[in-house]
Amino acid sequence: MTNPRGAGFAVVTILVLVAGAVAVAAVAAVQPASDAASSGPAAVAGAAASPSRAPDLTTSPAQSDSGRPATPPADIVAAEAPIGSDWCPAGSLSIVIEGADAATGHREAVLRATNVGSSPCVLDGYPDVAVADVHGGEVPLEIVHGSSFMATDPEPSAVIISPGGGAACVLGWDATDGRTAIGAVHVAAYAGVPRIALVASWDMTSHTRIAATAWQHD
């Protein structure tokens, strides 16, 4: 005679074993997908941080043509002579580049200073000039005081500028082979006051010699 209780126990045991096998298969099937999903973002992040990634040029420092970081001209240089108490303070002048000209292989540009203050003031001597390349780095030009092919130096003298009035000086140099290495001219009315940067595109190289005349009445 068959024992009904024993048969029922056997059926239950078989069902439990079958359910366990199904659960193990389900875990095995799900586990690879879970691993792939968790490794996906990590793989992308790793690629983004790879050393072979192209640099962000928008945040790279400016560089000169030699590949070294560009060093701009100094904001201010030491005065060459005692500054007179009646000399035009930097904030009272507006300086612009005007009157660029060329002739037989020579170049000139006019610096014009206008008194935008409310009182007369004096300019006496030569402007302070430096130049920068298109990357902003200073170009080591030879800058001298005196005459050039394009202009005669009037020699330094006290030039009194009334409000609204102006003074001018001429920068002269010889033309180069046509290469343009200049992006800006940094100018002060005289050494010892802050320079301002004026946009310029002149055919100069590091071997160019610039002659600057003294300030004279405009």
C-alpha positions in Angstrom: 0.0 0.0 0.0 1.4 3.4 -1.0 1.9 6.0 1.7 0.0 9.1 0.6 2.0 11.3 3.0 5.3 10.0 1.6 4.2 10.7 -2.0 3.1 14.2 -1.1 6.5 14.9 0.5 8.3 13.7 -2.6 6.2 16.0 -4.8 6.9 19.0 -2.6 10.6 18.2 -2.7 10.6 18.0 -6.5 8.8 21.3 -6.8 11.4 23.0 -4.4 14.3 21.7 -6.5 12.7 22.8 -9.7 12.0 26.3 -8.3 15.6 26.6 -7.1 17.0 25.7 -10.5 14.8 28.3 -12.1 16.0 30.9 -9.7 19.7 30.1 -10.3 19.2 30.3 -14.0 17.5 33.7 -13.7 20.3 35.1 -11.6 22.9 33.8 -14.1 21.0 35.4 -17.0 20.6 38.8 -15.2 24.1 39.0 -13.8 26.0 39.8 -17.1 23.6 42.5 -18.1 23.9 44.1 -14.6 27.7 44.0 -14.9 27.6 45.5 -18.4 25.3 48.3 -17.3 27.5 49.1 -14.3 30.7 49.1 -16.4 29.3 51.3 -19.2 29.6 54.7 -17.6 32.9 53.8 -16.0 34.3 52.9 -19.5 33.1 56.2 -21.0 34.5 58.2 -18.1 37.8 56.4 -18.4 38.0 57.3 -22.1 37.3 60.9 -21.4 40.1 61.1 -18.9 42.6 59.3 -21.2 45.9 61.1 -21.7 45.3 60.9 -25.5 42.4 63.3 -25.3 42.9 66.5 -27.3 43.7 69.6 -25.1 41.1 72.3 -24.6 42.8 75.1 -26.5 40.3 77.7 -25.3 41.9 77.5 -21.8 45.5 77.1 -22.9 47.8 80.1 -22.2 48.9 82.3 -25.1 52.2 81.2 -26.7 54.8 82.9 -28.8 55.9 81.6 -32.2 58.7 79.7 -30.4 56.2 77.7 -28.4 57.1 79.4 -25.1 54.4 81.2 -23.0 54.0 84.8 -24.3 55.4 87.5 -22.0 53.6 90.8 -22.5 55.3 94.2 -22.3 55.5 95.6 -18.8 52.6 97.7 -17.7 55.0 100.4 -16.6 58.7 101.0 -16.7 61.0 103.2 -14.6 61.1 106.9 -15.5 64.1 108.0 -17.5 64.2 111.5 -15.9 62.5 113.2 -13.0 58.8 113.7 -13.7 57.7 117.3 -13.6 54.8 118.3 -11.3 53.1 120.0 -14.3 53.4 117.0 -16.7 50.2 115.5 -18.0 49.1 112.6 -15.7 48.2 109.4 -17.5 44.5 109.8 -16.9 44.4 113.2 -18.6 45.6 112.0 -22.0 44.0 110.0 -24.8 46.6 108.5 -27.1 45.8 107.1 -30.5 47.7 105.9 -33.6 47.1 108.0 -36.7 48.6 109.0 -40.0 50.4 105.7 -41.0 52.4 106.3 -44.2 55.0 104.6 -46.4 57.6 105.7 -48.9 60.4 104.0 -50.8 60.8 101.1 -48.4 60.2 103.2 -45.2 57.3 103.4 -42.8 55.9 105.9 -40.3 53.1 106.1 -37.8 51.9 109.1 -35.8 51.1 108.9 -32.1 48.7 111.7 -31.2 48.0 112.6 -27.5 44.9 114.7 -26.6 44.4 116.4 -23.3 41.0 115.2 -22.1 41.4 116.8 -18.7 40.2 120.1 -17.4 43.6 121.8 -17.0 46.6 122.6 -19.2 49.5 120.1 -18.7 52.9 119.5 -20.2 54.6 116.9 -22.3 58.4 117.1 -22.3 60.5 114.4 -24.0 59.8 111.2 -25.8 57.0 108.6 -25.5 57.6 105.3 -23.9 57.0 102.6 -26.6 57.0 98.8 -26.7 55.5 96.4 -29.1 53.8 93.0 -28.9 53.3 90.2 -31.4 49.9 88.7 -32.3 50.1 86.4 -29.3 50.6 89.3 -26.9 54.3 88.6 -26.2 56.8 91.4 -26.3 59.0 91.7 -29.4 62.5 92.8 -28.5 62.8 95.6 -31.0 65.5 98.3 -30.9 63.6 101.6 -30.0 65.7 104.8 -30.1 65.0 108.5 -29.7 65.7 110.7 -32.7 65.1 111.2 -36.4 64.2 108.7 -39.1 63.9 108.8 -42.9 60.3 109.8 -42.5 60.6 112.5 -39.8 63.1 114.9 -38.2 63.3 114.9 -34.4 62.5 118.4 -33.1 64.5 117.7 -29.9 62.7 117.6 -26.5 61.0 120.8 -25.2 58.1 121.5 -22.9 54.9 121.3 -24.9 52.0 122.9 -23.1 48.7 121.2 -24.0 45.4 123.0 -23.3 42.2 121.0 -22.6 41.1 119.6 -25.9 44.5 120.3 -27.5 47.1 117.8 -28.5 50.7 116.8 -29.3 52.2 114.3 -31.7 55.3 112.3 -32.3 56.4 110.2 -35.2 57.6 106.6 -35.2 59.7 105.7 -38.2 61.2 102.4 -39.3 62.5 100.6 -42.5 60.2 98.1 -44.2 60.9 94.4 -43.8 60.2 91.5 -46.2 56.5 92.0 -45.7 56.0 89.7 -42.7 53.8 91.2 -40.0 54.9 90.3 -36.5 53.1 93.1 -34.6 49.7 92.9 -33.0 49.8 95.8 -30.6 51.8 98.9 -29.6 52.1 99.6 -25.8 52.5 103.3 -25.3 52.8 105.8 -22.5 53.2 109.6 -22.8 56.6 109.1 -21.0 58.3 106.4 -19.0 57.1 106.2 -15.4 53.3 106.2 -16.1 51.2 103.2 -17.1 51.2 102.1 -20.8 48.1 101.5 -22.9 47.8 98.9 -25.6 46.9 100.1 -29.1 46.0 97.6 -31.9 48.4 97.8 -34.8 49.5 95.5 -37.7 52.8 96.7 -38.9 55.4 94.9 -41.1 58.1 94.5 -38.4 60.3 91.7 -37.1 62.4 91.3 -34.0 65.3 93.0 -36.0 63.4 96.2 -36.8 64.7 99.5 -35.4 62.1 102.1 -34.5 63.0 105.8 -34.1 60.6 107.9 -32.1 60.7 111.7 -32.2 60.0 113.9 -29.2 56.5 115.2 -28.6 55.7 118.4 -30.4 52.6 120.6 -30.9 50.0 118.9 -33.0 
